[in-house]
């Protein structure tokens, strides 16, 4: 199983389109918020690819959840934008999600890519595909092993 992780595309859905077209086979895409219209454009462009996304601080009032739980190949994911968890001050509240049994926590908001290994879990911020860093994340689950990577465009 292979998934892409985007966050904070901020109306640069064309960059995400290029990544999806060039990365090779993926099973799904996670978007950690900001901007939801990008997700909807991507869904139209790739109708056979499942998209999972949450509301960011710039996406208020649209009926999309602020947090989302998923399971891929037996690995539990918790997805949020991060602004409701105080991520600009650190990841302590996201580490609580690992303590609750999630294997992977995905978030954005800071535009700074990072990977934190905590206990038996991983906290991944793919950065921003369009602002400052030009990065995205890749998740792979194979043989029960979870791996993540941050890729620069």
N, C-alpha and C positions, 0 to 999 in steps of 0.2 A: 504494500500500500504506500502510495506517495501522494503528498498533498502540498499545495502552495499556501503560503501565508502572506497576506498583504495587510498593510495598515496605512492610514493617513495618505491615501492617494490624492486627495484634494483636487478632484476634477481632472486628474491626469490618467484617466482610464485607458488611454491609448498605450501608455507605458506598460500597464498590466496586460493589455491585449498582446503586446509584443512578447512579453515574458511567457504567457501561456502558449503562444504559437511556437516559441523557440525552445522551451524547456524539455520537450518530449512528453511522454505519457504521464498524466497525473489523474488521480482518482477523484479529487475534490479540491475546492479552494475555500480557505477561511479568510475573512476580511474583518479586521479588528476595529472597524469604524473610521469615520471621517473620509470619505463622503459617500453616503448611500446611493446617490444617483450613479456613481461609478459602478457599484455592484449590479445595479439594475441594467446598466448598459452592457456589462460583461455577461450577465445572464442571457441577454438577447443575442449577443455575439456567439456564445457557446451554450446553446440550449441543452445539450446532452451532458454537461458538466455540472455536478451539484455544487452549489454555493451556500456557505453558512456565514452569516454576518450579524454583527451587533451594532447598536446605535453608539455613535461617538458624541463628544461634547458639541460638535457642529451639526448633529443630526437630530436634534431634539424635536419631539412632537410628531413622529411619523409612524408610531405603532410597532416599530421593530424593537425586539428585546434588548435590554442593556447588558445582559449576560446570557450565555448560552452554554449548554452542556452537550457534549457529543461523545461518541465512542467509536474508535476505529481499531479494528483488529484486536479488540480486548483492552485497549488503552483508553482511559478516560481523559477527556479534554475539557477544560474550563476556558471559555473565551469571553473577554471583556475589552472595552476600550482602555480602561485604566483610570480615567479621571475620577470615577466613584470610589476608587481604591487608593487614592493618594499616591500614585506612582511617582510623581515628581519628588516626593520625599523618601522614596525607597520602595522595596518590594515586600515589606513585612506582611502586609495584608494579603498579598498573593501567595506567600509561603504558607499561609493558613489553609489555602485551598489544597496544597500538596499534603498538608497534615490531615485534611478531610478525606484523602484517598484519590485525588486526581493525579494522573501520571504526568500531565502536561498542562501548563497554564499559558495561554496566549494573550498578549495585550499590546497596545500601542500607546498613543497619546504623546509620548515624549519625543518622538521622531529619532530616538537614539537606539540603534540596534544593540541587543544584548542577549546573552544566554547565561542563565544562572542554573547551576546544578545544586539542588537542595534535597537532602535526604535521598529518596528514591525517585525524585521527579525532576522535571526540567521546566523552567520559566523562560519563555521566548518572547522577545520583542523584536519584530522584523525590521524596525525602523520605519522610514517613510520612503515609499517608492518615488515620490515626487519632490519632497522637500529635504534639502540638506544632504541626506545620505545616499539616496538612490539605491535602496536595499529592499530585499524581500527574504522570506524564510522558506525553507523546504523541510518537510517532515517525512521521515521514512520509518515504517514499521515492518520488520522482516524477522521471521522466526521468533517473535515475541520481544525483540529488541527495538527500542525506540531511539532514533537518531534525529538530530536537527542540524541545520546549517543556515547561516546567513550568507546571502549572495549579493554582491554588488553588480549593478547593471553597467 
